[in-house]
Amino acid sequence: MKFPYGLSDFGTLIQAGYWYQDRTDRLPLLEDRGRQLIFLRPRRFGKSLLLSMLEHYYDINRAEHFAALFGGLAIGRDPTPLHNQFFVMKWDFSLVKAQGEVREIEAALHRHLNDRMTNFVADYAAYWTRPIAICQDNAVSSLESVLAAIRATPHRLYLLIDEYDNFANEVLMAGQGQGHYESLLYGEGLLKTVFKAVKAAAGGMGLDRAFITGVSPVVLSDLTSGYNVGENIYLDASFNDLCGFTETEIATVLAELTTAGATWSGAEARETMRIFYNGYRFSEDATQRLYNPTLSLYFLKTLSQQGRYPHQLLDENLAMDRHKLAYIARLPHGEDLLIAAMSGDAQVVIPELARRFGVEDMLGAVKDQPFMASLLYYFGVMTLAGQGPLGKLALKVPNLVARALYVERLRDLWLTGYALDPKSGSCSRQDAKTPR
């Protein structure tokens, strides 16, 4: 079996014979759920592959490849009428440089959008009956021209936006730049103007559907007046496992990998993966907990190719999560929250998740425990654990990998000469200091 660790292109994955956990059965549900959907998950949780699958399914240019791509999957046996009916455009805000002066950031955003629209125009050149003007210093104007050309055809646009909140995440991690962010998103800021254009495009101007992914709802609050038509599905139980693997799916894969003479057992491997990678639940109404897909593929690829577990069970591709914990630890009482998450039954009880908050809230507002715990939920270092006392919401650290990140952060706060065992999450200390 070939495992697509680090691979997010659906076409390459299918055509090259990589293992794919079928999620195409959710396409009818997504179509019925709404025309402009917002789906949040922690980073490295399979969102880009999901967008790529949508792109391949709905792209009119890929109609002749439908059987090869989807024939062996659930949707291939019963496709929806919308398959291969759209022009598809994809924006990826993680590729836009978010540092520098405001003018530099705006120029980078214009370049990214214009580059994507230039490629879009070339990809669908056979359909255009009117000229399209790409304005290098005004991507919104370019979009207007593209939409006008689309309206002259019998087809409409499906817009995919990946990492929509990248700017906010950059501000958050850096701990500075609020003025830059406000210039981009408040008033007539460029980012807000772009989303206003997306909203307008859906009002009969050529855009039929949009699917937007990100990590947190930060920008949603700041975009309220510019983009208030998106429907949030990230807490919907129907889509709890839209990204991520279930216990049954992991067990099935391990059973297929087990061979005579193997130095590992499927039951032991499953228990190891459960301890380190399982535990995520994104909806209060969901019954299943999920495995982190990136970490699972990392483990399964090593197991398949080398016949052993990875030496380091924490994939270094998740190292950015350390910065998120560092941000929480810097906040007033943030250190107390990390300790609370690590002690006793490892549950933090809050009244409810904070579902909408802006960058101003993160940088300037009072950070109480519910606010900070909600941030950690969206970042994937805490997850839903059920009901606490008086019907409140309980959150907990999902697994040993996440716990290791907590321990590492507390080590940085308290200790020097500290060593963490990445396999067990246990630690040994040398030259310990008194906790601050």
C-alpha positions as CSV (number, residue, x, y, z in Angstrom):
1,M,0.0,0.0,0.0
2,K,1.2,3.5,-0.8
3,F,0.2,6.2,1.7
4,P,-0.1,9.8,0.5
5,Y,1.7,11.5,3.3
6,G,2.3,15.1,2.4
7,L,0.3,14.7,-0.8
8,S,-2.8,16.9,-1.3
9,D,-3.5,16.7,-5.0
10,F,-6.5,14.4,-5.5
11,G,-5.7,13.6,-9.1
12,T,-2.2,12.5,-8.5
13,L,-3.3,10.5,-5.4
14,I,-5.9,8.5,-7.4
15,Q,-4.1,8.1,-10.6
16,A,-0.9,6.9,-8.9
17,G,-2.7,4.3,-6.8
18,Y,-2.2,5.8,-3.4
19,W,-4.5,4.8,-0.6
20,Y,-7.5,7.1,-0.2
21,Q,-10.1,7.0,2.5
22,D,-13.3,7.7,0.6
23,R,-15.2,10.8,1.6
24,T,-17.0,11.4,-1.7
25,D,-20.2,10.0,-0.2
26,R,-20.5,13.4,1.6
27,L,-20.8,15.4,-1.6
28,P,-24.6,15.2,-1.8
29,L,-24.8,16.4,1.8
30,L,-22.5,19.3,1.1
31,E,-24.5,20.3,-2.0
32,D,-27.7,20.3,0.0
33,R,-26.2,22.1,3.0
34,G,-25.7,25.4,1.2
35,R,-24.0,27.2,-1.6
36,Q,-21.3,29.1,0.4
37,L,-19.9,26.9,3.1
38,I,-17.2,27.5,5.7
39,F,-15.3,24.5,7.2
40,L,-12.7,24.9,9.9
41,R,-10.2,22.3,11.1
42,P,-6.8,22.4,12.7
43,R,-3.8,22.7,10.4
44,R,-2.5,19.5,8.8
45,F,-6.0,17.9,9.1
46,G,-6.6,17.2,5.4
47,K,-8.4,20.4,4.3
48,S,-6.3,20.9,1.2
49,L,-7.0,17.4,-0.1
50,L,-10.7,17.9,0.5
51,L,-10.6,21.1,-1.6
52,S,-8.6,19.2,-4.3
53,M,-11.3,16.5,-4.4
54,L,-14.0,19.1,-4.8
55,E,-12.0,20.8,-7.6
56,H,-11.6,17.5,-9.5
57,Y,-15.3,16.6,-9.0
58,Y,-16.9,19.9,-10.2
59,D,-14.4,21.0,-12.8
60,I,-15.9,21.1,-16.3
61,N,-12.4,20.6,-17.8
62,R,-12.1,17.2,-16.0
63,A,-15.4,15.7,-17.2
64,E,-13.6,13.2,-19.5
65,H,-11.6,11.9,-16.5
66,F,-14.6,11.4,-14.2
67,A,-14.6,7.6,-14.5
68,A,-10.9,7.3,-14.0
69,L,-10.9,9.6,-10.9
70,F,-14.2,8.7,-9.2
71,G,-15.3,5.4,-10.8
72,G,-14.0,3.4,-7.9
73,L,-15.4,5.7,-5.2
74,A,-18.8,6.1,-3.6
75,I,-19.8,9.1,-5.7
76,G,-18.8,7.4,-8.9
77,R,-21.5,4.9,-8.5
78,D,-24.2,7.5,-7.9
79,P,-22.9,11.0,-9.0
80,T,-24.9,14.2,-8.4
81,P,-26.1,16.1,-11.4
82,L,-23.6,18.9,-10.6
83,H,-20.5,16.9,-11.3
84,N,-18.2,18.6,-13.8
85,Q,-20.6,21.5,-14.3
86,F,-18.5,24.4,-13.1
87,F,-15.6,26.6,-13.8
88,V,-13.4,26.1,-10.7
89,M,-11.1,28.8,-9.3
90,K,-8.9,28.2,-6.2
91,W,-7.3,30.9,-4.0
92,D,-4.8,29.8,-1.3
93,F,-4.1,32.6,1.2
94,S,-1.3,30.7,2.8
95,L,0.8,31.6,-0.2
96,V,0.4,35.3,0.3
97,K,3.2,36.9,2.3
98,A,1.6,38.5,5.3
99,Q,4.7,40.4,6.6
100,G,6.0,43.9,5.7
101,E,4.2,47.2,5.2
102,V,0.5,47.3,4.4
103,R,1.2,48.3,0.8
104,E,3.5,45.3,0.4
105,I,0.9,42.9,1.8
106,E,-1.8,44.4,-0.4
107,A,0.5,44.0,-3.5
108,A,1.2,40.4,-2.6
109,L,-2.6,39.7,-2.3
110,H,-3.2,41.4,-5.6
111,R,-0.5,39.3,-7.2
112,H,-1.8,36.0,-5.8
113,L,-5.4,36.7,-6.9
114,N,-4.4,38.0,-10.3
115,D,-2.0,35.0,-10.9
116,R,-4.8,32.6,-10.1
117,M,-7.2,34.5,-12.4
118,T,-4.7,34.5,-15.2
119,N,-4.3,30.8,-15.0
120,F,-8.0,30.4,-14.7
121,V,-8.6,32.4,-17.9
122,A,-6.0,30.3,-19.7
123,D,-7.4,27.0,-18.4
124,Y,-10.9,27.7,-19.8
125,A,-9.9,29.7,-22.8
126,A,-12.1,27.7,-25.1
127,Y,-15.3,29.0,-23.4
128,W,-14.7,32.8,-23.5
129,T,-16.7,34.9,-26.0
130,R,-15.7,38.3,-24.6
131,P,-12.3,39.7,-23.6
132,I,-11.1,39.5,-20.0
133,A,-8.9,42.2,-18.5
134,I,-6.5,41.4,-15.7
135,C,-5.6,44.6,-13.8
136,Q,-2.3,44.0,-12.1
137,D,-2.9,46.5,-9.3
138,N,-6.6,45.8,-8.8
139,A,-7.6,42.1,-8.4
140,V,-11.2,43.1,-7.6
141,S,-11.4,44.7,-11.0
142,S,-9.9,41.6,-12.5
143,L,-12.6,39.5,-10.8
144,E,-15.3,41.7,-12.2
145,S,-14.0,41.1,-15.7
146,V,-13.7,37.4,-15.2
147,L,-17.3,37.2,-13.9
148,A,-18.6,39.2,-16.8
149,A,-17.0,36.6,-19.2
150,I,-18.5,33.8,-17.1
151,R,-22.0,35.2,-17.3
152,A,-21.7,35.1,-21.1
153,T,-21.4,31.3,-20.9
154,P,-24.0,28.7,-19.8
155,H,-21.7,27.7,-16.8
156,R,-21.0,29.3,-13.4
157,L,-18.1,29.6,-11.0
158,Y,-17.3,27.4,-8.0
159,L,-14.8,29.3,-5.8
160,L,-12.5,27.4,-3.4
161,I,-10.6,29.4,-0.8
162,D,-8.0,27.7,1.3
163,E,-6.5,29.2,4.6
164,Y,-8.8,32.2,4.5
165,D,-7.6,33.2,7.9
166,N,-3.9,33.1,7.2
167,F,-3.5,36.9,7.8
168,A,-5.1,36.6,11.2
169,N,-2.9,33.6,12.1
170,E,0.2,35.5,11.1
171,V,-0.8,38.5,13.3
172,L,-1.6,36.1,16.2
173,M,1.6,34.2,16.1
174,A,3.8,37.3,15.7
175,G,2.0,39.1,18.5
176,Q,2.1,42.4,16.5
177,G,0.8,44.0,13.4
178,Q,-2.8,44.7,14.5
179,G,-2.7,48.0,12.6
180,H,-1.7,46.2,9.4
181,Y,-4.5,43.7,9.9
182,E,-7.1,46.4,10.5
183,S,-5.9,48.3,7.4
184,L,-6.6,45.1,5.4
185,L,-9.9,44.1,6.9
186,Y,-11.7,47.1,8.4
187,G,-13.4,50.0,6.6
188,E,-12.5,49.6,2.9
189,G,-9.5,47.4,3.5
190,L,-8.5,45.1,0.6
191,L,-9.2,41.8,2.3
192,K,-12.7,42.9,3.3
193,T,-13.2,44.4,-0.2
194,V,-12.3,41.0,-1.8
195,F,-14.9,39.2,0.4
196,K,-17.5,41.8,-0.4
197,A,-16.8,41.1,-4.1
198,V,-17.3,37.4,-3.4
199,K,-20.6,38.1,-1.7
200,A,-21.8,40.3,-4.6
201,A,-20.7,37.7,-7.1
202,A,-23.1,35.2,-5.6
203,G,-26.0,37.5,-6.2
204,G,-26.5,36.5,-9.8
205,M,-23.1,37.8,-11.0
206,G,-21.6,34.5,-12.0
207,L,-20.6,32.8,-8.7
208,D,-22.8,29.8,-7.9
209,R,-20.9,28.1,-5.0
210,A,-18.0,28.7,-2.7
211,F,-16.2,26.4,-0.2
212,I,-13.9,28.2,2.3
213,T,-11.5,26.5,4.7
214,G,-9.4,27.8,7.6
215,V,-8.3,27.1,11.1
216,S,-10.3,29.5,13.3
217,P,-13.3,31.7,13.1
218,V,-11.2,34.8,13.7
219,V,-11.7,36.5,10.4
220,L,-15.4,35.6,10.3
221,S,-16.1,38.2,13.0
222,D,-14.2,40.9,11.3
223,L,-15.8,40.1,8.0
224,T,-19.4,40.3,9.3
225,S,-20.4,43.3,7.3
226,G,-18.5,42.3,4.2
227,Y,-19.2,38.6,4.0
228,N,-22.2,37.4,6.0
229,V,-23.6,34.8,3.7
230,G,-21.3,31.9,4.5
231,E,-22.8,28.9,6.4
232,N,-20.6,27.4,9.0
233,I,-20.6,23.6,9.0
234,Y,-17.5,23.0,11.2
235,L,-19.6,22.0,14.2
236,D,-22.1,20.0,12.3
237,A,-22.1,16.3,13.3
238,S,-22.7,15.2,9.7
239,F,-19.3,16.5,8.8
240,N,-17.4,15.6,12.0
241,D,-15.3,13.1,10.0
242,L,-15.2,15.0,6.7
243,C,-11.4,15.2,7.4
244,G,-9.7,12.7,9.7
245,F,-9.9,8.9,10.1
246,T,-12.2,6.8,12.3
247,E,-11.2,3.9,14.5
248,T,-12.8,1.4,12.1
249,E,-10.9,2.9,9.2
250,I,-7.5,2.7,11.0
251,A,-8.2,-0.9,12.1
252,T,-9.1,-1.9,8.5
253,V,-5.8,-0.4,7.1
254,L,-3.7,-2.1,9.8
255,A,-5.3,-5.4,9.1
256,E,-4.4,-5.1,5.4
257,L,-0.8,-4.2,6.3
258,T,-0.3,-7.1,8.6
259,T,1.8,-9.8,7.0
260,A,3.2,-13.1,8.1
261,G,6.5,-12.7,9.9
262,A,5.9,-9.0,10.7
263,T,7.7,-7.8,13.8
264,W,4.7,-5.8,14.9
265,S,1.1,-6.8,15.6
266,G,-1.9,-5.0,14.3
267,A,-3.5,-4.8,17.8
268,E,-0.4,-3.2,19.3
269,A,0.0,-0.7,16.4
270,R,-3.6,0.3,16.7
271,E,-3.3,0.9,20.4
272,T,-0.2,3.0,19.8
273,M,-1.9,5.1,17.2
274,R,-5.0,5.5,19.4
275,I,-2.9,6.8,22.3
276,F,-0.8,9.2,20.2
277,Y,-3.1,10.3,17.3
278,N,-6.8,9.7,18.2
279,G,-9.2,11.7,20.3
280,Y,-10.5,14.5,18.2
281,R,-14.2,15.4,18.2
282,F,-15.4,18.5,16.5
283,S,-19.1,18.4,17.2
284,E,-21.0,18.1,20.4
285,D,-23.4,15.7,18.7
286,A,-20.8,13.5,17.2
287,T,-20.2,10.0,18.7
288,Q,-16.9,9.1,17.0
289,R,-13.5,10.4,17.8
290,L,-11.0,10.9,15.0
291,Y,-7.4,10.2,14.2
292,N,-5.3,13.1,13.0
293,P,-4.9,12.2,9.3
294,T,-1.4,13.7,8.8
295,L,0.1,11.9,11.8
296,S,-1.7,8.7,10.9
297,L,-0.3,8.7,7.4
298,Y,3.1,9.5,8.7
299,F,2.9,6.4,11.0
300,L,1.4,4.1,8.4
301,K,3.9,5.1,5.7
302,T,6.8,4.3,7.9
303,L,5.2,1.0,9.0
304,S,4.5,0.0,5.4
305,Q,7.9,0.9,4.0
306,Q,10.2,0.1,6.9
307,G,8.2,-2.5,8.9
308,R,8.5,-0.5,12.2
309,Y,7.0,2.5,14.0
310,P,8.5,5.9,13.3
311,H,11.4,6.7,15.8
312,Q,9.7,10.1,16.5
313,L,5.9,9.7,16.9
314,L,5.5,13.5,16.9
315,D,5.8,14.5,13.2
316,E,7.8,17.7,13.0
317,N,5.4,19.1,10.5
318,L,3.2,19.9,13.5
319,A,5.9,22.0,15.1
320,M,4.0,25.3,14.4
321,D,1.5,24.2,17.1
322,R,4.2,25.0,19.6
323,H,3.9,28.7,18.7
324,K,0.2,28.6,19.4
325,L,0.8,27.2,22.9
326,A,3.5,29.9,23.3
327,Y,0.9,32.5,22.5
328,I,-1.5,31.2,25.1
329,A,1.2,30.9,27.7
330,R,2.1,34.6,27.2
331,L,-1.5,35.7,28.0
332,P,-2.6,36.6,31.5
333,H,-3.4,33.3,33.3
334,G,-2.4,31.4,30.1
335,E,0.1,29.4,32.0
336,D,-2.7,28.5,34.5
337,L,-4.8,27.1,31.6
338,L,-2.0,24.9,30.4
339,I,-1.5,23.5,33.9
340,A,-5.2,22.9,34.2
341,A,-5.3,21.0,30.9
342,M,-2.5,18.8,32.2
343,S,-3.7,18.0,35.7
344,G,-6.3,15.7,37.2
345,D,-8.8,14.4,34.6
346,A,-7.2,16.8,32.1
347,Q,-10.5,18.5,31.5
348,V,-11.2,22.2,31.2
349,V,-14.9,23.2,31.7
350,I,-16.3,26.3,29.9
351,P,-19.8,27.6,29.4
352,E,-19.5,27.3,25.6
353,L,-17.1,27.6,22.7
354,A,-16.4,31.1,21.5
355,R,-17.6,30.9,17.9
356,R,-16.9,34.4,16.6
357,F,-14.0,36.7,17.7
358,G,-11.8,39.1,15.9
359,V,-8.1,39.9,15.9
360,E,-8.8,42.9,18.1
361,D,-10.3,40.5,20.7
362,M,-7.2,38.3,20.5
363,L,-4.7,41.1,20.9
364,G,-6.6,43.6,23.1
365,A,-9.5,42.0,25.0
366,V,-9.4,40.3,28.4
367,K,-8.4,36.7,27.8
368,D,-10.5,34.6,30.2
369,Q,-10.4,30.8,30.3
370,P,-13.3,30.1,27.9
371,F,-11.7,32.4,25.3
372,M,-8.3,30.8,25.5
373,A,-9.7,27.2,25.7
374,S,-11.8,28.0,22.6
375,L,-8.6,29.1,20.7
376,L,-6.9,25.8,21.7
377,Y,-9.9,23.9,20.5
378,Y,-9.7,25.5,17.0
379,F,-5.9,25.0,17.0
380,G,-6.4,21.3,17.6
381,V,-4.5,21.1,20.9
382,M,-7.8,20.6,22.9
383,T,-11.0,18.9,21.8
384,L,-14.5,18.3,22.9
385,A,-14.8,15.8,25.8
386,G,-18.5,15.9,26.5
387,Q,-20.7,17.7,29.1
388,G,-19.3,19.1,32.3
389,P,-21.2,20.1,35.4
390,L,-24.4,22.1,34.9
391,G,-24.5,21.3,31.2
392,K,-21.2,23.2,30.5
393,L,-18.8,22.1,27.8
394,A,-15.8,20.0,28.8
395,L,-12.5,20.2,26.7
396,K,-9.5,18.0,27.1
397,V,-6.1,17.3,25.5
398,P,-6.9,14.8,22.7
399,N,-3.9,12.5,22.7
400,L,-0.3,12.0,23.8
401,V,1.2,14.0,20.9
402,A,-0.8,17.1,21.9
403,R,0.1,16.4,25.6
404,A,3.8,16.3,24.6
405,L,3.4,19.8,23.1
406,Y,1.9,21.0,26.4
407,V,4.7,19.4,28.4
408,E,7.3,20.9,26.1
409,R,5.8,24.4,26.6
410,L,5.7,24.1,30.4
411,R,9.3,22.9,30.2
412,D,10.3,26.1,28.3
413,L,8.5,28.1,31.0
414,W,9.9,26.3,34.0
415,L,13.0,24.2,33.3
416,T,16.4,24.0,31.7
417,G,18.2,20.9,30.8
418,Y,14.9,19.1,30.4
419,A,14.5,16.0,28.1
420,L,11.2,14.8,26.8
421,D,10.8,11.2,25.7
422,P,8.8,11.5,22.4
423,K,7.6,7.9,22.6
424,S,6.1,8.0,26.1
425,G,5.6,11.7,26.7
426,S,7.5,11.3,30.0
427,C,10.3,13.5,31.0
428,S,13.5,13.7,33.0
429,R,14.9,16.9,34.5
430,Q,18.3,18.3,34.9
431,D,19.1,21.7,36.5
432,A,15.5,22.3,37.4
433,K,14.4,25.9,38.2
434,T,11.6,26.9,40.5
435,P,8.4,27.5,38.5
436,R,7.5,31.1,37.8
